[in-house]
Amino acid sequence: MKSKPLDFIALLLIIIGALNWGLIGFFKFDLVATLFGGMTSWLSRVIYALVGLAGLYGLSLFGHIDDTDKVS
């Protein structure tokens, strides 16, 4: 599977989202809201939306997984 720039960006946003959810779950600390002015600020909402779209795009990547990338 050849990586595309969109795949890299989506993976980066998915990781950011996962780390943010981990911080919320373990420490009740929302890093995105803290950095960008609260949960209701427009910038935080844009970041949350981009992370959500990246998650949806990440679902489509499951169709591209095949056995040819495995090393025997």
Buried (B, 14 or more C-beta within 10 A) or exposed (E): EEEEEEBEEBBEBBEBBEEBEEBBEEEEEBBBBEEBEEEEEEEBBEBBEBBEEBBEBBEEEEEEEEEEEEEE
